[in-house]
Amino acid sequence: MTSDLNVCLSPSLIPLYNVADHIVVIIDIFRATSSICFGIENGAAAIIPVSEVEECAAYREMGFDYLLAAERDGKVVDGFDFGNSPFSYTKEKVKGKTVVLTTTNGTHALHLSRSAKKIVIGSFLNLTALCNWLKTQDENILLVCAGWKNNFNLEDTLFAGAVVDQLKETGLKLDDAAIAANDLFQVGKNDINQYLKKTSHSERLKALGIEKDIEFCLQVDITTAIPVLDGERLVKLVG
């Protein structure tokens, strides 16, 4: 029986899918999933995604020697070690460490997908490694775009289209959202950076003076690590 390749264009649409019957790929290009991929590549022992700022803060009160990362509306929340800029996830900062992370969109999408067969993290940084692994899985695949506060966004959908582009010849059955995402990727693929300059989240980040984060997150295949959810923790997928 042919497996499905579906794209969920917003976390608010997750209830429309039988998540328990899919491998889920969480996508939050600007910037959570890009930072997670970079952090795991750079030797973070684990990244623990939590939904709320209060949950993140609770880890400090428990006395754990964890790095606490909290972002809301693109900014680091006061009192936390850092937010979700990829430049905070260098080897010097995260190697061997556990990071507790909460973000506006990415961790929200992940928690809504908890019933999936498996949850992995996708970004342009690990695009080909992720797609090569997905090709070996005889399972339905759901690409979940984190969007912005439950709204559709261009960058996550375009990345979903890039994944569809690599998988569409494998015989997977595409839903309409996957076809649309791939069509969008065809429009923007020759200059992704230029195409995504028009996005609302890109404008939001530029207003915060962090254009370098945008450029970093649009680098393709600079990592090979695939973060996978193991219990409460995102760790490096082995095998």
Buried (B, 14 or more C-beta within 10 A) or exposed (E): EEBBBBBBBBBBBBEEBEBEBBBBBBBBBBBBBBBBBBBBBBBBBBBBBBBEBEBBBBBBEEEEEBBBBBBEEBEBBEEBBBBBBBBBBEEEBBEEBBBBBBBBBBBBBBBBBEEBBBBBBBBBBBBEBBBEBBEEEEBBBBBBBBBBEBEEBBBBBBBBBBBBBBBBEEEBEBBEBBBBBBEBBEEBBEEBEEBBEEBEBBEBBEEEEBEEBBEBBBBEEBBBBBBBBEEEBBBBBEE
